[in-house]
Amino acid sequence: MRLAHARRSGRGAAVTSWLIARGFERGATLAHLDPDDDAAVRLYARLGFVEVPGFNVFVNQ
């Protein structure tokens, strides 16, 4: 759920950075994000993520 008052406040970047750092501290070697809109793409790009053509992850449940 997105709240208008929280947009562009830096909260998304802070939480994402914290989660990614914790993952790598605990042994992760890859962080994969799947943005659902242009705002998310811009956020992840600011955090250093890049698009890797052909790298798609699908999970069947």
PDB file of N, H, CA, C and O in Angstrom:
ATOM      1  N   MET A   1       0.842  -1.173   0.000  1.00  0.00           N
ATOM      2  CA  MET A   1       0.000   0.000   0.000  1.00  0.00           C
ATOM      3  C   MET A   1       0.889   1.238   0.000  1.00  0.00           C
ATOM      4  O   MET A   1       1.815   1.341   0.804  1.00  0.00           O
ATOM      5  N   ARG A   2       0.618   2.145  -0.871  1.00  0.00           N
ATOM      6  H   ARG A   2      -0.135   2.061  -1.524  1.00  0.00           H
ATOM      7  CA  ARG A   2       1.406   3.375  -0.957  1.00  0.00           C
ATOM      8  C   ARG A   2       0.624   4.518  -0.359  1.00  0.00           C
ATOM      9  O   ARG A   2      -0.569   4.681  -0.612  1.00  0.00           O
ATOM     10  N   LEU A   3       1.305   5.292   0.427  1.00  0.00           N
ATOM     11  H   LEU A   3       2.275   5.159   0.633  1.00  0.00           H
ATOM     12  CA  LEU A   3       0.685   6.461   1.039  1.00  0.00           C
ATOM     13  C   LEU A   3       1.307   7.715   0.459  1.00  0.00           C
ATOM     14  O   LEU A   3       2.530   7.851   0.434  1.00  0.00           O
ATOM     15  N   ALA A   4       0.482   8.622  -0.002  1.00  0.00           N
ATOM     16  H   ALA A   4      -0.512   8.511   0.018  1.00  0.00           H
ATOM     17  CA  ALA A   4       0.974   9.827  -0.661  1.00  0.00           C
ATOM     18  C   ALA A   4       1.949  10.612   0.207  1.00  0.00           C
ATOM     19  O   ALA A   4       2.935  11.135  -0.311  1.00  0.00           O
ATOM     20  N   HIS A   5       1.704  10.709   1.514  1.00  0.00           N
ATOM     21  H   HIS A   5       0.903  10.284   1.935  1.00  0.00           H
ATOM     22  CA  HIS A   5       2.578  11.512   2.375  1.00  0.00           C
ATOM     23  C   HIS A   5       3.961  10.890   2.555  1.00  0.00           C
ATOM     24  O   HIS A   5       4.894  11.573   2.978  1.00  0.00           O
ATOM     25  N   ALA A   6       4.102   9.609   2.241  1.00  0.00           N
ATOM     26  H   ALA A   6       3.345   9.054   1.898  1.00  0.00           H
ATOM     27  CA  ALA A   6       5.394   8.938   2.408  1.00  0.00           C
ATOM     28  C   ALA A   6       6.236   8.968   1.138  1.00  0.00           C
ATOM     29  O   ALA A   6       7.426   8.654   1.176  1.00  0.00           O
ATOM     30  N   ARG A   7       5.632   9.340   0.022  1.00  0.00           N
ATOM     31  H   ARG A   7       4.665   9.595  -0.008  1.00  0.00           H
ATOM     32  CA  ARG A   7       6.364   9.360  -1.239  1.00  0.00           C
ATOM     33  C   ARG A   7       7.472  10.399  -1.220  1.00  0.00           C
ATOM     34  O   ARG A   7       7.331  11.491  -0.668  1.00  0.00           O
ATOM     35  N   ARG A   8       8.577  10.020  -1.842  1.00  0.00           N
ATOM     36  H   ARG A   8       8.692   9.134  -2.290  1.00  0.00           H
ATOM     37  CA  ARG A   8       9.744  10.897  -2.012  1.00  0.00           C
ATOM     38  C   ARG A   8      10.298  11.406  -0.691  1.00  0.00           C
ATOM     39  O   ARG A   8      10.877  12.490  -0.627  1.00  0.00           O
ATOM     40  N   SER A   9      10.115  10.610   0.374  1.00  0.00           N
ATOM     41  H   SER A   9       9.644   9.729   0.322  1.00  0.00           H
ATOM     42  CA  SER A   9      10.629  10.993   1.676  1.00  0.00           C
ATOM     43  C   SER A   9      11.943  10.291   2.006  1.00  0.00           C
ATOM     44  O   SER A   9      12.590  10.610   3.003  1.00  0.00           O
ATOM     45  N   GLY A  10      12.334   9.333   1.163  1.00  0.00           N
ATOM     46  H   GLY A  10      11.808   9.074   0.353  1.00  0.00           H
ATOM     47  CA  GLY A  10      13.556   8.577   1.415  1.00  0.00           C
ATOM     48  C   GLY A  10      13.321   7.300   2.207  1.00  0.00           C
ATOM     49  O   GLY A  10      14.251   6.523   2.426  1.00  0.00           O
ATOM     50  N   ARG A  11      12.095   7.079   2.633  1.00  0.00           N
ATOM     51  H   ARG A  11      11.340   7.710   2.455  1.00  0.00           H
ATOM     52  CA  ARG A  11      11.814   5.885   3.438  1.00  0.00           C
ATOM     53  C   ARG A  11      12.007   4.599   2.648  1.00  0.00           C
ATOM     54  O   ARG A  11      12.573   3.631   3.156  1.00  0.00           O
ATOM     55  N   GLY A  12      11.539   4.588   1.411  1.00  0.00           N
ATOM     56  H   GLY A  12      11.078   5.374   0.998  1.00  0.00           H
ATOM     57  CA  GLY A  12      11.683   3.389   0.582  1.00  0.00           C
ATOM     58  C   GLY A  12      13.142   3.043   0.352  1.00  0.00           C
ATOM     59  O   GLY A  12      13.532   1.879   0.441  1.00  0.00           O
ATOM     60  N   ALA A  13      13.948   4.050   0.056  1.00  0.00           N
ATOM     61  H   ALA A  13      13.631   4.996  -0.017  1.00  0.00           H
ATOM     62  CA  ALA A  13      15.376   3.826  -0.152  1.00  0.00           C
ATOM     63  C   ALA A  13      16.041   3.335   1.120  1.00  0.00           C
ATOM     64  O   ALA A  13      16.875   2.431   1.082  1.00  0.00           O
ATOM     65  N   ALA A  14      15.674   3.927   2.245  1.00  0.00           N
ATOM     66  H   ALA A  14      14.996   4.662   2.276  1.00  0.00           H
ATOM     67  CA  ALA A  14      16.278   3.531   3.523  1.00  0.00           C
ATOM     68  C   ALA A  14      15.941   2.092   3.882  1.00  0.00           C
ATOM     69  O   ALA A  14      16.817   1.330   4.293  1.00  0.00           O
ATOM     70  N   VAL A  15      14.686   1.721   3.730  1.00  0.00           N
ATOM     71  H   VAL A  15      13.974   2.340   3.396  1.00  0.00           H
ATOM     72  CA  VAL A  15      14.276   0.354   4.063  1.00  0.00           C
ATOM     73  C   VAL A  15      14.911  -0.641   3.100  1.00  0.00           C
ATOM     74  O   VAL A  15      15.413  -1.681   3.525  1.00  0.00           O
ATOM     75  N   THR A  16      14.893  -0.329   1.811  1.00  0.00           N
ATOM     76  H   THR A  16      14.485   0.517   1.466  1.00  0.00           H
ATOM     77  CA  THR A  16      15.485  -1.225   0.820  1.00  0.00           C
ATOM     78  C   THR A  16      16.977  -1.400   1.080  1.00  0.00           C
ATOM     79  O   THR A  16      17.476  -2.525   1.057  1.00  0.00           O
ATOM     80  N   SER A  17      17.684  -0.322   1.322  1.00  0.00           N
ATOM     81  H   SER A  17      17.278   0.591   1.340  1.00  0.00           H
ATOM     82  CA  SER A  17      19.126  -0.401   1.604  1.00  0.00           C
ATOM     83  C   SER A  17      19.400  -1.238   2.838  1.00  0.00           C
ATOM     84  O   SER A  17      20.321  -2.055   2.844  1.00  0.00           O
ATOM     85  N   TRP A  18      18.608  -1.041   3.882  1.00  0.00           N
ATOM     86  H   TRP A  18      17.860  -0.378   3.877  1.00  0.00           H
ATOM     87  CA  TRP A  18      18.786  -1.795   5.117  1.00  0.00           C
ATOM     88  C   TRP A  18      18.569  -3.291   4.882  1.00  0.00           C
ATOM     89  O   TRP A  18      19.356  -4.120   5.338  1.00  0.00           O
ATOM     90  N   LEU A  19      17.493  -3.624   4.167  1.00  0.00           N
ATOM     91  H   LEU A  19      16.853  -2.950   3.796  1.00  0.00           H
ATOM     92  CA  LEU A  19      17.202  -5.033   3.899  1.00  0.00           C
ATOM     93  C   LEU A  19      18.289  -5.689   3.054  1.00  0.00           C
ATOM     94  O   LEU A  19      18.697  -6.816   3.335  1.00  0.00           O
ATOM     95  N   ILE A  20      18.755  -4.999   2.031  1.00  0.00           N
ATOM     96  H   ILE A  20      18.424  -4.084   1.803  1.00  0.00           H
ATOM     97  CA  ILE A  20      19.808  -5.549   1.173  1.00  0.00           C
ATOM     98  C   ILE A  20      21.092  -5.742   1.982  1.00  0.00           C
ATOM     99  O   ILE A  20      21.748  -6.776   1.859  1.00  0.00           O
ATOM    100  N   ALA A  21      21.453  -4.769   2.797  1.00  0.00           N
ATOM    101  H   ALA A  21      20.921  -3.928   2.896  1.00  0.00           H
ATOM    102  CA  ALA A  21      22.664  -4.892   3.625  1.00  0.00           C
ATOM    103  C   ALA A  21      22.558  -6.079   4.571  1.00  0.00           C
ATOM    104  O   ALA A  21      23.515  -6.840   4.715  1.00  0.00           O
ATOM    105  N   ARG A  22      21.408  -6.250   5.219  1.00  0.00           N
ATOM    106  H   ARG A  22      20.631  -5.632   5.102  1.00  0.00           H
ATOM    107  CA  ARG A  22      21.241  -7.399   6.134  1.00  0.00           C
ATOM    108  C   ARG A  22      21.376  -8.713   5.381  1.00  0.00           C
ATOM    109  O   ARG A  22      21.979  -9.660   5.886  1.00  0.00           O
ATOM    110  N   GLY A  23      20.823  -8.777   4.185  1.00  0.00           N
ATOM    111  H   GLY A  23      20.333  -8.007   3.775  1.00  0.00           H
ATOM    112  CA  GLY A  23      20.924 -10.000   3.396  1.00  0.00           C
ATOM    113  C   GLY A  23      22.365 -10.345   3.082  1.00  0.00           C
ATOM    114  O   GLY A  23      22.772 -11.497   3.240  1.00  0.00           O
ATOM    115  N   PHE A  24      23.149  -9.369   2.638  1.00  0.00           N
ATOM    116  H   PHE A  24      22.819  -8.434   2.509  1.00  0.00           H
ATOM    117  CA  PHE A  24      24.549  -9.629   2.323  1.00  0.00           C
ATOM    118  C   PHE A  24      25.358  -9.953   3.583  1.00  0.00           C
ATOM    119  O   PHE A  24      26.269 -10.780   3.539  1.00  0.00           O
ATOM    120  N   GLU A  25      25.036  -9.317   4.683  1.00  0.00           N
ATOM    121  H   GLU A  25      24.296  -8.645   4.719  1.00  0.00           H
ATOM    122  CA  GLU A  25      25.715  -9.649   5.934  1.00  0.00           C
ATOM    123  C   GLU A  25      25.480 -11.102   6.333  1.00  0.00           C
ATOM    124  O   GLU A  25      26.319 -11.716   6.993  1.00  0.00           O
ATOM    125  N   ARG A  26      24.353 -11.636   5.936  1.00  0.00           N
ATOM    126  H   ARG A  26      23.672 -11.137   5.400  1.00  0.00           H
ATOM    127  CA  ARG A  26      23.979 -13.009   6.297  1.00  0.00           C
ATOM    128  C   ARG A  26      24.310 -14.018   5.203  1.00  0.00           C
ATOM    129  O   ARG A  26      23.867 -15.165   5.261  1.00  0.00           O
ATOM    130  N   GLY A  27      25.083 -13.600   4.210  1.00  0.00           N
ATOM    131  H   GLY A  27      25.442 -12.668   4.162  1.00  0.00           H
ATOM    132  CA  GLY A  27      25.574 -14.544   3.225  1.00  0.00           C
ATOM    133  C   GLY A  27      24.978 -14.490   1.832  1.00  0.00           C
ATOM    134  O   GLY A  27      25.377 -15.269   0.966  1.00  0.00           O
ATOM    135  N   ALA A  28      24.040 -13.599   1.593  1.00  0.00           N
ATOM    136  H   ALA A  28      23.716 -12.966   2.296  1.00  0.00           H
ATOM    137  CA  ALA A  28      23.486 -13.488   0.242  1.00  0.00           C
ATOM    138  C   ALA A  28      24.579 -13.047  -0.722  1.00  0.00           C
ATOM    139  O   ALA A  28      25.476 -12.288  -0.354  1.00  0.00           O
ATOM    140  N   THR A  29      24.496 -13.521  -1.942  1.00  0.00           N
ATOM    141  H   THR A  29      23.767 -14.137  -2.241  1.00  0.00           H
ATOM    142  CA  THR A  29      25.464 -13.125  -2.967  1.00  0.00           C
ATOM    143  C   THR A  29      24.789 -12.432  -4.148  1.00  0.00           C
ATOM    144  O   THR A  29      25.459 -11.991  -5.082  1.00  0.00           O
ATOM    145  N   LEU A  30      23.466 -12.338  -4.102  1.00  0.00           N
ATOM    146  H   LEU A  30      22.922 -12.696  -3.344  1.00  0.00           H
ATOM    147  CA  LEU A  30      22.715 -11.724  -5.186  1.00  0.00           C
ATOM    148  C   LEU A  30      21.485 -11.043  -4.615  1.00  0.00           C
ATOM    149  O   LEU A  30      20.822 -11.579  -3.727  1.00  0.00           O
ATOM    150  N   ALA A  31      21.188  -9.874  -5.124  1.00  0.00           N
ATOM    151  H   ALA A  31      21.726  -9.438  -5.846  1.00  0.00           H
ATOM    152  CA  ALA A  31      19.936  -9.191  -4.779  1.00  0.00           C
ATOM    153  C   ALA A  31      19.205  -8.939  -6.085  1.00  0.00           C
ATOM    154  O   ALA A  31      19.735  -8.278  -6.978  1.00  0.00           O
ATOM    155  N   HIS A  32      18.005  -9.454  -6.200  1.00  0.00           N
ATOM    156  H   HIS A  32      17.574  -9.990  -5.475  1.00  0.00           H
ATOM    157  CA  HIS A  32      17.207  -9.308  -7.415  1.00  0.00           C
ATOM    158  C   HIS A  32      15.900  -8.608  -7.055  1.00  0.00           C
ATOM    159  O   HIS A  32      15.177  -9.043  -6.159  1.00  0.00           O
ATOM    160  N   LEU A  33      15.615  -7.546  -7.748  1.00  0.00           N
ATOM    161  H   LEU A  33      16.203  -7.193  -8.476  1.00  0.00           H
ATOM    162  CA  LEU A  33      14.366  -6.809  -7.535  1.00  0.00           C
ATOM    163  C   LEU A  33      13.578  -6.789  -8.825  1.00  0.00           C
ATOM    164  O   LEU A  33      14.152  -6.776  -9.914  1.00  0.00           O
ATOM    165  N   ASP A  34      12.274  -6.787  -8.706  1.00  0.00           N
ATOM    166  H   ASP A  34      11.807  -6.798  -7.821  1.00  0.00           H
ATOM    167  CA  ASP A  34      11.404  -6.768  -9.867  1.00  0.00           C
ATOM    168  C   ASP A  34      10.442  -5.589  -9.726  1.00  0.00           C
ATOM    169  O   ASP A  34       9.336  -5.743  -9.209  1.00  0.00           O
ATOM    170  N   PRO A  35      10.870  -4.402 -10.191  1.00  0.00           N
ATOM    171  CA  PRO A  35      10.032  -3.216 -10.022  1.00  0.00           C
ATOM    172  C   PRO A  35       8.745  -3.307 -10.832  1.00  0.00           C
ATOM    173  O   PRO A  35       8.720  -3.853 -11.936  1.00  0.00           O
ATOM    174  N   ASP A  36       7.684  -2.761 -10.258  1.00  0.00           N
ATOM    175  H   ASP A  36       7.705  -2.318  -9.362  1.00  0.00           H
ATOM    176  CA  ASP A  36       6.394  -2.822 -10.942  1.00  0.00           C
ATOM    177  C   ASP A  36       5.972  -1.499 -11.582  1.00  0.00           C
ATOM    178  O   ASP A  36       4.928  -1.418 -12.229  1.00  0.00           O
ATOM    179  N   ASP A  37       6.797  -0.462 -11.394  1.00  0.00           N
ATOM    180  H   ASP A  37       7.646  -0.528 -10.869  1.00  0.00           H
ATOM    181  CA  ASP A  37       6.481   0.805 -12.056  1.00  0.00           C
ATOM    182  C   ASP A  37       7.749   1.639 -12.191  1.00  0.00           C
ATOM    183  O   ASP A  37       8.796   1.285 -11.649  1.00  0.00           O
ATOM    184  N   ASP A  38       7.645   2.750 -12.920  1.00  0.00           N
ATOM    185  H   ASP A  38       6.794   3.037 -13.360  1.00  0.00           H
ATOM    186  CA  ASP A  38       8.815   3.587 -13.190  1.00  0.00           C
ATOM    187  C   ASP A  38       9.406   4.205 -11.934  1.00  0.00           C
ATOM    188  O   ASP A  38      10.619   4.401 -11.855  1.00  0.00           O
ATOM    189  N   ALA A  39       8.569   4.515 -10.952  1.00  0.00           N
ATOM    190  H   ALA A  39       7.584   4.356 -11.016  1.00  0.00           H
ATOM    191  CA  ALA A  39       9.082   5.090  -9.703  1.00  0.00           C
ATOM    192  C   ALA A  39       9.995   4.093  -8.996  1.00  0.00           C
ATOM    193  O   ALA A  39      11.038   4.471  -8.462  1.00  0.00           O
ATOM    194  N   ALA A  40       9.606   2.836  -8.995  1.00  0.00           N
ATOM    195  H   ALA A  40       8.759   2.529  -9.429  1.00  0.00           H
ATOM    196  CA  ALA A  40      10.430   1.802  -8.371  1.00  0.00           C
ATOM    197  C   ALA A  40      11.733   1.619  -9.142  1.00  0.00           C
ATOM    198  O   ALA A  40      12.789   1.434  -8.537  1.00  0.00           O
ATOM    199  N   VAL A  41      11.670   1.668 -10.463  1.00  0.00           N
ATOM    200  H   VAL A  41      10.813   1.818 -10.955  1.00  0.00           H
ATOM    201  CA  VAL A  41      12.873   1.560 -11.286  1.00  0.00           C
ATOM    202  C   VAL A  41      13.850   2.674 -10.927  1.00  0.00           C
ATOM    203  O   VAL A  41      15.047   2.427 -10.780  1.00  0.00           O
ATOM    204  N   ARG A  42      13.349   3.895 -10.784  1.00  0.00           N
ATOM    205  H   ARG A  42      12.376   4.096 -10.904  1.00  0.00           H
ATOM    206  CA  ARG A  42      14.214   5.033 -10.437  1.00  0.00           C
ATOM    207  C   ARG A  42      14.814   4.866  -9.044  1.00  0.00           C
ATOM    208  O   ARG A  42      15.992   5.154  -8.836  1.00  0.00           O
ATOM    209  N   LEU A  43      14.013   4.406  -8.099  1.00  0.00           N
ATOM    210  H   LEU A  43      13.056   4.172  -8.269  1.00  0.00           H
ATOM    211  CA  LEU A  43      14.510   4.178  -6.738  1.00  0.00           C
ATOM    212  C   LEU A  43      15.642   3.164  -6.753  1.00  0.00           C
ATOM    213  O   LEU A  43      16.708   3.411  -6.187  1.00  0.00           O
ATOM    214  N   TYR A  44      15.417   2.024  -7.400  1.00  0.00           N
ATOM    215  H   TYR A  44      14.551   1.824  -7.859  1.00  0.00           H
ATOM    216  CA  TYR A  44      16.441   0.980  -7.415  1.00  0.00           C
ATOM    217  C   TYR A  44      17.691   1.434  -8.157  1.00  0.00           C
ATOM    218  O   TYR A  44      18.803   1.078  -7.769  1.00  0.00           O
ATOM    219  N   ALA A  45      17.521   2.212  -9.215  1.00  0.00           N
ATOM    220  H   ALA A  45      16.617   2.501  -9.530  1.00  0.00           H
ATOM    221  CA  ALA A  45      18.683   2.732  -9.943  1.00  0.00           C
ATOM    222  C   ALA A  45      19.511   3.648  -9.048  1.00  0.00           C
ATOM    223  O   ALA A  45      20.741   3.609  -9.084  1.00  0.00           O
ATOM    224  N   ARG A  46      18.842   4.470  -8.249  1.00  0.00           N
ATOM    225  H   ARG A  46      17.843   4.502  -8.220  1.00  0.00           H
ATOM    226  CA  ARG A  46      19.576   5.344  -7.319  1.00  0.00           C
ATOM    227  C   ARG A  46      20.368   4.535  -6.299  1.00  0.00           C
ATOM    228  O   ARG A  46      21.393   4.995  -5.795  1.00  0.00           O
ATOM    229  N   LEU A  47      19.893   3.334  -5.996  1.00  0.00           N
ATOM    230  H   LEU A  47      19.060   2.960  -6.405  1.00  0.00           H
ATOM    231  CA  LEU A  47      20.580   2.469  -5.031  1.00  0.00           C
ATOM    232  C   LEU A  47      21.675   1.626  -5.682  1.00  0.00           C
ATOM    233  O   LEU A  47      22.358   0.858  -5.005  1.00  0.00           O
ATOM    234  N   GLY A  48      21.839   1.774  -7.002  1.00  0.00           N
ATOM    235  H   GLY A  48      21.284   2.399  -7.552  1.00  0.00           H
ATOM    236  CA  GLY A  48      22.917   1.082  -7.691  1.00  0.00           C
ATOM    237  C   GLY A  48      22.515  -0.160  -8.459  1.00  0.00           C
ATOM    238  O   GLY A  48      23.373  -0.827  -9.038  1.00  0.00           O
ATOM    239  N   PHE A  49      21.238  -0.487  -8.479  1.00  0.00           N
ATOM    240  H   PHE A  49      20.541   0.054  -8.009  1.00  0.00           H
ATOM    241  CA  PHE A  49      20.784  -1.649  -9.231  1.00  0.00           C
ATOM    242  C   PHE A  49      20.780  -1.323 -10.717  1.00  0.00           C
ATOM    243  O   PHE A  49      20.511  -0.189 -11.115  1.00  0.00           O
ATOM    244  N   VAL A  50      21.080  -2.322 -11.528  1.00  0.00           N
ATOM    245  H   VAL A  50      21.299  -3.243 -11.205  1.00  0.00           H
ATOM    246  CA  VAL A  50      21.066  -2.166 -12.979  1.00  0.00           C
ATOM    247  C   VAL A  50      20.234  -3.288 -13.589  1.00  0.00           C
ATOM    248  O   VAL A  50      20.128  -4.379 -13.029  1.00  0.00           O
ATOM    249  N   GLU A  51      19.651  -3.001 -14.738  1.00  0.00           N
ATOM    250  H   GLU A  51      19.737  -2.115 -15.193  1.00  0.00           H
ATOM    251  CA  GLU A  51      18.885  -4.018 -15.442  1.00  0.00           C
ATOM    252  C   GLU A  51      19.842  -4.999 -16.112  1.00  0.00           C
ATOM    253  O   GLU A  51      20.826  -4.600 -16.735  1.00  0.00           O
ATOM    254  N   VAL A  52      19.540  -6.270 -15.976  1.00  0.00           N
ATOM    255  H   VAL A  52      18.740  -6.594 -15.470  1.00  0.00           H
ATOM    256  CA  VAL A  52      20.335  -7.312 -16.612  1.00  0.00           C
ATOM    257  C   VAL A  52      19.413  -8.027 -17.600  1.00  0.00           C
ATOM    258  O   VAL A  52      18.585  -8.842 -17.193  1.00  0.00           O
ATOM    259  N   PRO A  53      19.547  -7.731 -18.887  1.00  0.00           N
ATOM    260  CA  PRO A  53      18.677  -8.360 -19.884  1.00  0.00           C
ATOM    261  C   PRO A  53      18.774  -9.884 -19.813  1.00  0.00           C
ATOM    262  O   PRO A  53      19.857 -10.452 -19.673  1.00  0.00           O
ATOM    263  N   GLY A  54      17.621 -10.518 -19.913  1.00  0.00           N
ATOM    264  H   GLY A  54      16.742 -10.055 -20.027  1.00  0.00           H
ATOM    265  CA  GLY A  54      17.590 -11.974 -19.913  1.00  0.00           C
ATOM    266  C   GLY A  54      17.625 -12.604 -18.537  1.00  0.00           C
ATOM    267  O   GLY A  54      17.585 -13.830 -18.428  1.00  0.00           O
ATOM    268  N   PHE A  55      17.698 -11.807 -17.480  1.00  0.00           N
ATOM    269  H   PHE A  55      17.731 -10.812 -17.568  1.00  0.00           H
ATOM    270  CA  PHE A  55      17.731 -12.364 -16.123  1.00  0.00           C
ATOM    271  C   PHE A  55      16.349 -12.215 -15.513  1.00  0.00           C
ATOM    272  O   PHE A  55      16.019 -11.182 -14.931  1.00  0.00           O
ATOM    273  N   ASN A  56      15.557 -13.248 -15.653  1.00  0.00           N
ATOM    274  H   ASN A  56      15.825 -14.087 -16.126  1.00  0.00           H
ATOM    275  CA  ASN A  56      14.219 -13.266 -15.087  1.00  0.00           C
ATOM    276  C   ASN A  56      14.113 -14.462 -14.148  1.00  0.00           C
ATOM    277  O   ASN A  56      14.616 -15.544 -14.449  1.00  0.00           O
ATOM    278  N   VAL A  57      13.471 -14.262 -13.036  1.00  0.00           N
ATOM    279  H   VAL A  57      13.063 -13.383 -12.791  1.00  0.00           H
ATOM    280  CA  VAL A  57      13.278 -15.330 -12.074  1.00  0.00           C
ATOM    281  C   VAL A  57      11.787 -15.601 -11.955  1.00  0.00           C
ATOM    282  O   VAL A  57      11.003 -14.686 -11.703  1.00  0.00           O
ATOM    283  N   PHE A  58      11.403 -16.833 -12.131  1.00  0.00           N
ATOM    284  H   PHE A  58      12.040 -17.576 -12.336  1.00  0.00           H
ATOM    285  CA  PHE A  58      10.006 -17.227 -12.008  1.00  0.00           C
ATOM    286  C   PHE A  58       9.910 -18.351 -10.998  1.00  0.00           C
ATOM    287  O   PHE A  58      10.714 -19.283 -11.022  1.00  0.00           O
ATOM    288  N   VAL A  59       8.943 -18.270 -10.120  1.00  0.00           N
ATOM    289  H   VAL A  59       8.290 -17.513 -10.101  1.00  0.00           H
ATOM    290  CA  VAL A  59       8.734 -19.297  -9.102  1.00  0.00           C
ATOM    291  C   VAL A  59       7.310 -19.815  -9.240  1.00  0.00           C
ATOM    292  O   VAL A  59       6.354 -19.041  -9.198  1.00  0.00           O
ATOM    293  N   ASN A  60       7.174 -21.098  -9.400  1.00  0.00           N
ATOM    294  H   ASN A  60       7.950 -21.727  -9.434  1.00  0.00           H
ATOM    295  CA  ASN A  60       5.859 -21.719  -9.445  1.00  0.00           C
ATOM    296  C   ASN A  60       5.515 -22.206  -8.057  1.00  0.00           C
ATOM    297  O   ASN A  60       6.298 -22.920  -7.431  1.00  0.00           O
ATOM    298  N   GLN A  61       4.352 -21.827  -7.574  1.00  0.00           N
ATOM    299  H   GLN A  61       3.715 -21.247  -8.083  1.00  0.00           H
ATOM    300  CA  GLN A  61       3.943 -22.247  -6.237  1.00  0.00           C
ATOM    301  C   GLN A  61       2.794 -23.210  -6.316  1.00  0.00           C
ATOM    302  O   GLN A  61       2.308 -23.678  -5.286  1.00  0.00           O
TER     303      GLN A  61
END
